[in-house]
Amino acid sequence: MRRNFRFGHTGIAGFVSVLVMCCLQTMPVAVAQPIAFGSADDPFEDIPRQWWLRRSTVDVMGGVSLIGAQWRGATRLSASLISRDLAARLSATARAGVFGFRDSDADEAYDALRSIEFVKYRPRRASGLHMRIGPTDRMRIGTGHLVNFYSSQTAWDERTVGAELGFEGKALSIHGFTGDLLLDTIGGGRIALAPFFWSNDAGLQSLRLGFSAVRDLGLPYVDNKRLTGFNADMNFIAANVGEFLLSPYASAAWIQDFGGGIAFGAHLGSDNFIDLARLDLRMGFQRNGSQFQADYFGAFYPVSNMAARIQKAEDLSPDDPPGALAGTRLSRVEASSDFVTEIRVMFFGDFEFWYYFKRNFGDQALSEYHLRLFLSIERFRVSLSQDRGGLRGFFSLFNDLGDQTSLTFRTDYEISNLFWVFVSSRYSYEDITPEAAETKTFIVERRFEPLVGVRVTF
């Protein structure tokens, strides 16, 4: 589907400029590991722990591609660069079958931008700074009360290339993102202050007061209004046991012209356990008013929002009319409560287990589940990410995947010093919007692509 290029919204552009200036002019706190924001610590996007390591690779691959019910031949070319402060990966795939080349692979100028998987900059001398360009994934602002696991690649062919900026200092932390460099989808940011950073009291020194805002810069939903949300939060360190910190938090969020909610809970963990791992356990409670859904700007926002819906294809019941839609509109969300459980264990560069479950207590199916797995050992690497929405409870996880599921599986295996096997599988979405329709419509799309190729390392 072709997209219109629009460079308006000077207010957001100015906000991003201010973030960059603040980061360049303020001395950050030195930390040994990447900050926990967006894809800064995504283990699938390597930045080497050895400062002296430099590596460039080129992969040439061929194999088959199954998208929907159609098999095609596939050729893929990718290149990556890893240096002291910079990591980047570019890739492009061409698919052809009995009906010719697949049009969606290259039917608009924006597809050239989609060849960027990521370009990440994190200077070693200012490791509290993170800058990245690429499709947005695992994005969270603050406690995740508004923006949680947001991804701009849920519908793979329609993915957008965005930007992230994160900075953490003693007195000031700034996080910002946009899901699209053309400022044609959501963008937001958070500023957190440590008002007593100079204090000798550890509790006062750790106090953080944050304010966040997020706005959908795409098409207005009514009367030229664009969906906008705000969030205020606070947290502090209540106890310190060795390298583990207990940090209670409280948050209030609201969406303009709709509803709001509150949240509170606590984290127990360490961002840099013995310089090897990041460990975190979180439990929290959320109370939502009517017309408010916690983490509304989440993994499914690109395909289920004020101007887009998911058409049922997997969870159809005998009572559903033709063209029935999945999910609940924001205007129809009823008041409810959530209990949040989150566990994250990550050994930098080698292993990640990240589990998040939001159990909603209400009459609507609003529970959510997110999982990230990563393992890297000699000659083998595997990554799995899964997001599920529209769940009734925990045991809904054992049902079929359904219409509100996003899944990505990737693995590569080194057969020899030169030959590799690459496999990727996606549970994504396809844009099936009829012409002249005011609301976009998406439907589940399955992809499977096993490829064999050559990797040349420089």
SEKOLFI-485259 format. One record per atom (N, C-alpha, C): x, y, z. Coordinates in steps of 0.02 Angstrom, whole numbers, plus 50000, padded with zeros to 5 digits. Layout:
BEGIN
XYZ;...
//
This chain:
BEGIN
500424994050000;500005000050000;500445006250000;500305010849955;500725016749948;500585021650004;501115025050024;501065029850079;501235036750055;500895041750083;501045048650067;501595051250113;502085054650084;502635057450123;502435064250149;502425065150215;502235071450244;502755073350297;503005079450293;503535081650339;503305087150386;502665087550401;502405092850443;502555091650516;502105094450558;502165093550631;502815096450658;502915102850647;503535106050668;503625105950743;503075105450780;503125105150853;503505098950875;503335093150846;503685087050864;504415087350841;504525089950780;505215090550755;505635094950801;505335100350826;505685104650873;505845101150937;505365097050961;505465093251023;506055088451016;506095084950959;506645080450948;507305084250946;507315090150914;507925094150911;508165096150981;507685097951024;507865099751093;508165093751129;507885087751118;508155081751149;508885080751129;509025081451065;509705080451041;510185085451072;509975091751075;510405096951103;510555095651177;510035093551214;510125092151285;510635086451295;510575081351252;511025075551260;511745077351244;511845081751195;512525083451176;512855088351224;512445092151261;512725097351303;512745095451377;512475089751395;512455087751465;512885081551475;513295081451525;513745075851538;513355070051568;513335064251536;512955058651562;513345054851616;512965050551650;513265046051699;513585040251662;514195038451679;514515032751648;514215026351674;513985022151628;513715015751646;514065010451604;514105004351630;514484999151597;514094995851541;513434996351542;513014992851495;512514997651464;512204995751407;511725000251375;511125001651420;510825007451410;510245009351450;509655004851431;509175004351475;508585000151463;508045004351432;508105005551367;507615009551331;507585007251259;506965005951234;506875003951165;507304997951147;507674998551092;508104993151069;508824994251089;508944998551139;509634999951160;509994993651183;509634989151217;509944983051241;509654976851208;509394977551147;509144971851110;509734967351091;509774961251116;510364957051103;510434955051030;509904955550990;509954953750919;510314959150879;510414964950909;510754970450876;511424971450911;511934968150887;512574967650923;512944974350925;513154976250984;513714980850993;514204977251038;514824975951014;515284971551051;515484974351118;515594969751165;515824971851230;516574973451230;516944970751181;517654972251175;517724978651134;518004983951164;518034990451131;518444990251066;518904985451062;519344985351004;519064981350945;518494978050954;518244973550903;517924977450845;518114975650783;517804978350723;517604972450679;517014972850649;516804967250607;516304969750555;516394967550494;515924968950440;515764962450405;515134961250388;514934955150354;514464956750297;514474952450247;514004952650191;513714945650182;513054945150182;512714938750173;512354938650106;512444933350068;512084932150006;511714925550014;511044925750011;510644919950028;510134918449974;509934912149970;509414910149925;509014904449956;508384903949937;507954898749964;507244899549941;506774897749984;506074898149967;505714902650017;505134905149996;504734909650037;504014907550032;503704906450090;502994904950094;502644910750129;502224914350092;501834919850119;501104918350103;500704917550156;500014915350144;500024908250118;499724907250060;499694900550030;500144899849969;500564904749956;500954904749895;501704903949908;501994899049874;502714898049877;503064902149823;503644904849840;504054908549792;504784906949805;505194908349756;505914908349768;506114914949799;506634914849839;506844921049874;507604921849871;507814927949861;508524929749864;508594935649912;509074935049957;509154940250008;509884942450012;509984948850017;510644951750025;510644956050087;511134955050130;511174959150191;511904960950205;511994966550238;512664968750257;512624971650327;513134970350367;513154972950435;513834975750451;513834980550496;514444983750519;514414984350595;514944982250627;514994983050700;515664986250715;515654991750750;516264995150771;516204997150844;516665001150867;516685002850938;516045006350961;515805011050922;515225015050943;514615014150899;514685010650843;514155010350793;514015003150774;513375001750765;513164995250738;512614996550687;512634992950631;512134994050578;512024987550540;511414986850516;511254981150473;510744983350420;510894981850357;510454983250301;510294976650267;509674976050241;509494969850206;508934971250157;508904967150105;508364967650055;508234960750028;507604959250015;507404952649990;506974953449927;507114949349877;506704949149816;506394942249811;505744942049796;505384935749792;505034935249724;505054929349695;504724928349630;504444921249627;503874920649592;503554914149584;503264913349515;502774909049508;502484907749442;502114913849415;501924918449459;501574924449438;502044930549433;502694929249435;503174934749430;503414937149498;503724942949498;503984945749560;503424948049606;503544947649670;503054949949719;503064957549722;502504960649705;502484967949699;502634971449764;502404968649821;502474972149885;503194972949907;503654969349876;504354969949895;504664976549873;504404979349819;504694985649793;504174989249750;503654991949782;503134995449745;503085002749764;503555005349804;503545012349824;504245014449846;504365020949845;505025023549862;505205021949935;504705021449979;504845020250049;505165013350060;505095008750013;505395002150021;506155002550025;506455007749995;507175008650001;507365010050074;506955013850109;507075015350179;506985009150222;506535004750201;506404998550238;506994993650236;507484994950194;508074990750193;508504991750256;508354996950294;508714998150357;508414993750412;508794989050437;508574985350497;508714989450559;509314992250563;509474996850618;510135000250603;510205006250627;510835009850632;510855012550703;511325010250743;511335011750814;511995014950834;511945020450870;512545024050893;512525024550969;513055021951001;513115022451074;513845023451091;514065029651099;514775030951111;515005028151177;515575024851177;515835021751238;515995026851292;516195032851273;516385037851322;515775041351352;515195039951324;514565042851351;514035037451346;514135032051384;513715026151375;513005027151401;512855032951429;512165034451447;511775037351389;512075037551329;511755040251270;511615034651220;511015034751192;510815029751142;510445033251086;510665031951024;510325034650966;510245028950915;509655028550885;509525022950840;509025024950786;509135022350726;508665022950670;508495015950647;507865014550636;507645007950613;506925006750633;506625001350610;505944999750633;505914999250709;505425002550738;505375002750811;505104996250838;505394993850893;505164987650924;505294988150999;504924984351038;504984983951111;505034990851144;504674995751116;504715002551142;504265003251204;504565005951257;504205007451318;504415014451342;503925018351363;504055024951391;503885024651465;504375026051508;504265026051580;504075019151605;503525018751642;503285012451669;502885008351618;502775011151558;502375007651508;501635008851516;501445013851555;500735015051567;500365017051504;500705020651459;500415022551395;500725018851336;501395018851333;501765015751278;502125009751305;501945003751281;502234997651307;502294992451252;502904990351237;503044985551183;502794987951116;502784994451105;502574997051040;503054994650986;502774992750928;503174990450872;502894993350808;503324996050766;503104998650701;503154993350646;503314987050664;503384981850613;502894976150624;502334977550658;501824972350669;501534969950602;501404974650556;501224972950488;501864973650446;502184968050430;502864968250405;502944972150340;502504971150292;502564974850228;502434982250237;502074984150290;501914991250302;502354994250356;502884990850376;503294993250431;503585000150414;503675004050466;503965010750458;504635011050494;505065015250470;505735016150499;505725022350543;505845021450607;505805026850654;506485028550685;506455032150740;507065034350774;506965034150850;507515032850885;507515032750959;508085037050984;507965040351039;508485044151072;508405043351147;508925041051180;508915040151252;509535043051285;509435046451340;509985049451377;509835048951451;510325046651491;510235046051563;510825049251599;510665054251640;511165057651680;510975057751753;511385060851794;511255060951866;510625064851883;510515070551849;509955074951866;509395074651815;509535072151755;509055072551701;509095066351657;508515063651640;508465058251591;507965060251538;508135058851475;507705060651419;507645054651374;507035052751357;506905047351310;506395049851259;506525048551195;506065050551143;506075045751085;505525045451048;505505041050990;504975043550941;505035041450880;504515042050831;504485035450792;503885033150777;503815026850741;503965027550667;504055033650642;504165034850571;504585041150564;505135040750526;505545046550514;505165052050478;504625050250443;504225055250408;503705058450454;503725056650518;503265059350568;502545058350546;502395052150524;501735050550499;501385045350541;501645044050601;501325039350647;501465041850718;501445037550768;501505040150836;502225042050853;502275046850898;502915048950925;502815051350996;503325051051035;503255053251104;503915053651140;503885055651203;504485056251241;504345057051315;504875056651354;504825057151427;505425061051453;505295065551499;505815069151535;505745067351609;506295065151640;506295063351711;506825067451747;506635070351803;507085074451843;507235071051909;507845072051932;508035069852000;508135076152041;507605078652074;507645085252107;508135085452165;508315079652193;508775079552250;509405075552234;509635075952170;510215072052150;510845073952190;510855079952219;511425082252258;511415079852330;510855076752351;510765075052422;511215069152442;511405069152506;511785063452533;511335057752555;510685059052558;510215053852576;510055049652514;510175043152518;510105038852459;509395038752432;508895038752478;508205038552456;508005044852419;508185050652446;508025056952412;508405057552346;509035055452347;509445056052286;509155051852229;508835046252245;508575041752193;507885043752167;507555048552198;506885050452178;506885053052106;506445050452065;506365052551996;505635054651984;505545060551955;504885063051936;504875063651860;504405059951829;504395059651756;503745062251727;503795064951667;503205067051629;503285064751557;502765061551531;502795058851463;502205061351422;502305061451357;501775063251310;501865059051248;501315056951218;501325053151156;500765055551112;500895055951047;500385058551001;500415054650936;499825053150908;499785050050842;499795055650791;500325055950752;500415061250703;500115059650635;499765053950630;499455051950568;498805055550557;498345052250525;497705055350509;497315056850572;496985062750576;496565064350634;495975059550639;495755058050701;495205053350709;494525056850706;494495063350721;493875067150715;494025074550721;493695078550680;493745085950685;494475088350689;494905085350648;495605087350645;495985086250711;495715081850755;496055080250818;496475074050810;497055074150841;497505068350840;497565065450911;497535058950914;497535055650979;498165057351019;498065059751081;498615062151122;498535059551193;499075056951221;499065054451289;499615057651331;499495057951397;499975060851444;500065056151503;500645056551534;500805052051589;501285055551638;501125055251702;501575057751755;501745051851801;502375051151819;502575045451860;503125047451908;503215043451959;503755044452007;504005037652031;504645037352048;504935031252077;505535033152119;505715028752164;506305029752207;506555023052231;507165022852257;507455016752284;507285016352358;506895011352377;506695010652447;507175006252486;507505001652452;507974997152487;508514994952438;509104993752466;509684991752426;510004985752461;509954979952427;510244973852455;510774971452406;511404972852421;511934971152375;511844975152311;511814971452255;511714974752190;510974975052171;510534972652214;509824972652198;509474978652231;509044981852193;508684987752216;507934986452216;507594988752268;506874988552271;506614995652257;506234996352202;506025002952180;505265003252171;504905006052219;504185007152210;504065012652157;503495012352125;503315017552076;502565018952078;502385024752055;501675026652048;501605030551983;501025029951951;500935032951885;500205034851875;500105040351840;499435042451819;499465044151745;498985041551706;498995042651634;498285044151610;498245047951557;497595049451528;497675050851453;497145049351416;497125050651344;496615056151332;496845061351300;496435067351290;495775065551255;495225068251282;494535067251257;494275060251272;494665056051307;494425049451325;494485048651401;494825043551425;494855042351497;495555042151524;495615040051587;496265039651619;496295034051670;496875033251700;496965027951750;497575029251793;497645025251845;498215025651890;498545018851894;499175018851915;499545012551923;500055013451978;500195007952013;500735007952062;500995000852070;501615000252091;501924993752098;502654994552119;503054989452105;503754989652126;504184985252081;504804987452071;505314983552036;505814980852088;506054974852076;506614972152114;507114969352065;507714972052065;508204969552017;508834973552015;509234972151963;509864975451953;509964976651879;510144982851860;510264984451790;510934981951765;511384980451811;512054978351791;512344973751843;512064967751848;512264962951900;512954960151884;513434961651926;514144959751920;514404960751848;514174966051816;514394967951749;514234962751696;513764958251711;513614952851664;512884952551643;512434954751686;511724953351674;511284959051697;510684958951670;510144963551691;509574959251715;509384960151779;508864956151810;508314960851835;507684958851824;507134963151846;506514959051858;506194960351914;505544957451931;505074963251948;504504963451916;504024968851929;503334966051941;502984968851989;502284967552000;501934974252010;501344974851981;500994981251985;500244980451977;499894985451999;499154985751995;498964991951955;498474991251912;498244996851871;497484997251876;497235003351887;496515004551888;496355009051829;495925006651785;495765010151723;495055012851725;494965019151709;494305021951701;494005019851634;493385021551623;493075020051559;493415024051503;493435021251444;493755024151385;494505025151396;494805020651436;495525020751445;495775013651449;496295012151411;496605005551413;497355006551426;497595003751481;498305004351497;498715001451440;499295004251427;499745002551371;499365002151304;498925006951293;498535007051230;498985007651169;499525011451175;500005012151120;500505006451125;500285000551105;500684994551113;500844991151048;500974984551052;501194980750994;500694980850937;500054981250952;499544980750900;499274987650878;499564992850904;499304999550887;499345000950812;499864998850775;499885000350703;499304997150664;499004991850690;498474988450653;497794988750688;497774991550748;497154992050785;497154998650824;496865003850794;496865010450824;496235014150803;496245020750807;495665024650790;495505024550715;496005022850674;495905022850601;496085016250569;496165010950608;496335004350581;496054998950626;495844993350595;495564987750633;495814981150604;495784975950645;495964969150624;495324965350607;495304962550548;494724958450528;494814951350553;494304948550583;494354941850610;494444936650554;494914932050566;495014926450521;495164920050559;495374920650622;495574914950662;495084913450719;494784918650748;494344917850806;493604918650788;493424916850729;492724917750707;492264913050746;491694915750766;491174911750798;490564911650752;490104906850762;489514906450719;489094912850719;489144916850772;488734922950776;489064928950743;489694928250721;490034933950692;489784935250621;489624941550605;489414943250536;490024943350490;489924943250424;490484943850378;490874950350391;491534949850390;491944955750403;491984957850475;491824953250522;491854954950594;492564957050613;492604961550661;493244964550681;493454962150750;494114961550759;494394959450824;494574965650864;494604964750930;494814970250973;494234974550996;494384979251040;493884983751069;494084990951056;493634994751029;493775001851017;493885005551083;494315010551082;494465014251142;493835017451172;493395019851130;492785023151155;492315018351189;492415011751179;491975006751209;492295002951266;492905004751284;493245001451339;492905003251405;492764998151445;492424999151509;492944999551566;492745002451622;493185002851680;493374995851704;494004995051723;494244988451745;494894989351784;495174983651806;495804983651842;496284978651809;496934979851817;497444975351790;497934973551845;498194967451840;498764965451882;499334963551834;499904966651843;500474965951797;501024961851830;501284956951794;501864953051815;502384953251760;503004954651778;503534955251728;504184952251756;504504948251715;505154945251734;505624946251675;506214948751688;506714949351636;507394947251662;507704942651626;508384940251641;508784940751577;509314944651578;509714945551518;510454945451534;510814940851503;511544940751505;511774944151440;512094949851447;512214954251390;512544950651332;512214950851274;512484948051213;512384940651204;512164936951257;512134929651253;511434926751265;511054929651310;510414926551329;509924931851353;509294930851335;508764935251361;508124931251370;507804932151427;507134929651440;506734935451468;506204937451433;505804943251453;505074941251447;504744941051505;504044938951509;503634944651540;503074946151508;502624951351534;501914948951524;501514949351578;500814947451572;500394952551611;499894955151577;499414959751608;498744956151611;498544954451672;497904951051683;497374956351696;496904956851650;496364961751657;495774958651693;495514962151742;494924959851779;494334964351758;493954961851711;493384965551684;492984961051638;492484963751607;492044959851564;492294959251492;492814963051475;493074962951407;493744959351404;493904956851344;494524953151334;495094958051322;495414960351377;495924965551373;496584963451404;496654956951421;497304954651447;497814954351391;498464955151409;498994955251360;499594951151384;499974948651335;500554944451350;501114946351301;501724946851327;502304948251285;502884943751307;503244941151258;503804936651271;504384938351225;504994938651252;505594939351212;506104934151236;506344930151188;506854925151202;507434926051154;508044925251180;508634925751137;509174921251166;509524917651122;510074913451142;510614913651089;511224914751109;511794914751063;512344910451092;512514905151056;513074900851074;513514900151013;514044896551019;514514895850964;514164893150902;514194896850847;513944895050780;513184894950775;512834897150827;512104896650825;511794902450864;511254905350836;510904910750868;510164910250852;509734911150903;509014910650893;508664916150931;508134918850902;507754924250933;507014923050922;506614924150975;505884923250971;505554929151006;505084932250973;504674937451005;503944936050991;503534936751042;502814935551034;502424940651075;501914943351043;501444948051075;500744945451063;500344945251117;499654942851110;499194947651148;498634949251117;498134953551148;497454950451144;496954953751173;496274951151171;496184944751210;496574943851263;496524937751303;496044938651361;495724933151382;495274933351440;495654932451506;496174928451504;496564927051564;497184923151546;497544920751597;498174917351585;498084911051543;497554907251556;497464900851521;497274901951448;497094908051428;496974909551357;497614908751317;498194908951350;498824908051315;498884901151283;498504896351308;498544889551282;498054888351225;497664893451207;497224892951150;497614894151085;497274893451028;497594895050964;497824902350965;498294904050921;498594910650921;498084916250911;497594915250868;497054920050861;497234926050817;496794931050818;496864936750773;497284942350802;497404942350866;497814947550897;498464944550922;498874942550874;499514939450889;500034941850839;500614943550865;501194945150823;501764940750847;502074937150800;502604932450818;503174932950767;503784933050791;504364932950748;504874927950775;505084923350731;505594918350748;506164919050698;506774919750723;507354920450680;507924916250708;508274912950663;508854909050684;509374908850628;510004908550646;510524907450597;511034902550626;511274898250582;511734892850603;512314892550555;512914892450582;513514892150542;513694884850527;513614882950464;513794876150443;514554875350440;514874880350411;515604880450408;515834887750414;516454889050400;516704895850406;516394900450354;516084897650303;515814901650249;515064900950240;514794894950251;514094893550235;513654893850298;513064896750289;512594897850343;511894895750322;511484894050372;510774892950362;510394898250401;509924901450367;509514906650398;508774904750392;508414905150447;507704903650447;507334909350483;506794911650452;506374916650484;505644914850474;505254916150524;504534914750521;504174920550556;503634922850526;503254928450554;502504927050553;502184929050606;501454929250611;501294936650610;501134939250551;501094946350541;500394948250516;500344954150484;499704956550460;499774959250389;499244958350350;499214960850281;498684966250276;498834971550241;498364977050230;497884975050174;497234974450191;496724972550141;496204978050135;496414984250148;495944989850147;495654990850077;494994991050070;494694992450005;494844999649984;494825000849919;494945007649894;494405012349921;494625018449937;494185023849960;493905022650030;494135017350065;493895016050133;494215020950181;493835023250231;494095027950280;494505024550335;494345018250349;494695014450401;495105008950369;495735008450388;496155003050364;495934996450394;496024991050356;495844984350379;496444979750369;496614975950421;497164971250418;496914964250434;497264959250407;497094952350420;497744948450432;497694943150471;498284939150489;498634936550426;499304936850427;499714934250372;500284930150401;500384924150374;500924919750397;501494919650346;502114919650372;502704919550329;503194914250355;503524910950307;504044906050325;504574906250270;505214907450289;505734908250240;506384904950263;506524898750241;507174895550253;507654897250196;508244899650214;508734901750164;509414898850181;509814897550129;510504895250136;510944900150099;511514901950130;511924906850096;512644906950119;512984911950095;513694912950108;513774919350147;514184919150199;514354925150238;515104926550231;515234932450207;515934934750200;516064939850255;516594938750293;516774943150349;517404946950332;517384953450347;517964957850333;518284959950399;
//
